[in-house]
Amino acid sequence: MRTLFSLFVILVVLGLGSCKKDSNDPAGCSGAWATQVEDEVDALMSAMQAYSSDQSVANCNAYKDAYLDYIDAIEPLLDCSAYTAEQREELQDAIDQSEAAMSLLTCE
């Protein structure tokens, strides 16, 4: 179940809008924001797969760390001045869903 929710979150992130280049943009966004966090998404998917295969404490912690890295990478994009209010809301929803999914992981 957690794996399906994680996949859903990743798909939502990859499916969201783009951001036009703005040299005054504090987040430095340009192009699709999903592209900007592609490395973090790849790391999250790898950690998810490792944890699905072996639900050890080490893999659980690595999965949580990957979620934290992903969230840390997308949070600054909320400041993208070229995003619409709807795009910012979708981005915040993706962050909220990721935090909720991460909070369900108990590494014991």
N, C-alpha and C positions, 0 to 999 in steps of 0.2 A: 504494500500500500504506500509506504513512504517513497519507494522507488518511482511509482507512478506519479505521485505528487511532485517529486523532484523533476521528473521529465516534463511534466506540465509547466512548471515554473520556467524551466529552461526554454521550452518552446514559446512561451509567452514573451520572454525576453528577446528571443531571436526574431519574433514576428512584429515587434513594435517599430515605430516610425524612425525618421531620420532627422538630422539636425544640420542646418546650413552653416557654413563656415562664417564665423564672426570674430574678427581679430580682437574685439573688445570683450569677448566672452571669457569670464573667469574660469570656466571649466575647460576651455580650449577645445570645445566640441566641434567636430566637422564630420560630415558623413553620417551613416547610420550608427547609432550608439551601440547597437549590438556588436558591430565590428570593433568598436573600441574596447570592448570587454571580452573579446573572443578568446584570449589566452585564459582568462579566469573561468569562462564557460567550459573550455576544454579541460582545465584542471578539475573543475567541479564534476564534470561527467566522468573523468577518470577515477576520481575519489569515490564517486557513487558506485561505479562498477566494481571497484576493489572492495568496498564495504558490502555490496550485494553478494559477492563471492565468498567473503570471509568477514563475518561480523565481529572481528576482534576489537579490543579497546583501541589499539593503535590505528586501525582503519577507521573506526568511528571518529577518533580525534582528528585524523587527517581529513575526513569528510567535513567535519565542523570547521576546520581551518580553511578548507576550500570555500565553504559558504561565506565565511568571514571575509576572505580575500575578494570574493565576487561582490559582496555587498559594499565593501570599501571602495571597489573600483567603480561601481555605478552611482553611489551616493553623490559624488561631486557633479555628475551629469544633470542633477536636478537644477543646477544653476545655469543650464544652457539657455541663453536668452532667445534663441531661435525656436525653442520648443513652444508649442501651444499649451494652454492650460490642460487640455485633455491628454496630451502626450506626457506632461509632467505627472498627471494623476495616474496614468498607466505605469509610468516608471516607478512611482511611489508604491503602487499596488504590487509590482514585481518585487520591490524591496521588502514590503510587508510580508508577502507570501514566502519569500526566502527565509526571513527571520522566523516566521512561524514554523516552517519545515525544519529549520535548524534546531529550534527549541524542542522538537519532538525526539531528537536524537539523544538517547541516554547512553553514555559511554561508561559502562560498568563491567 
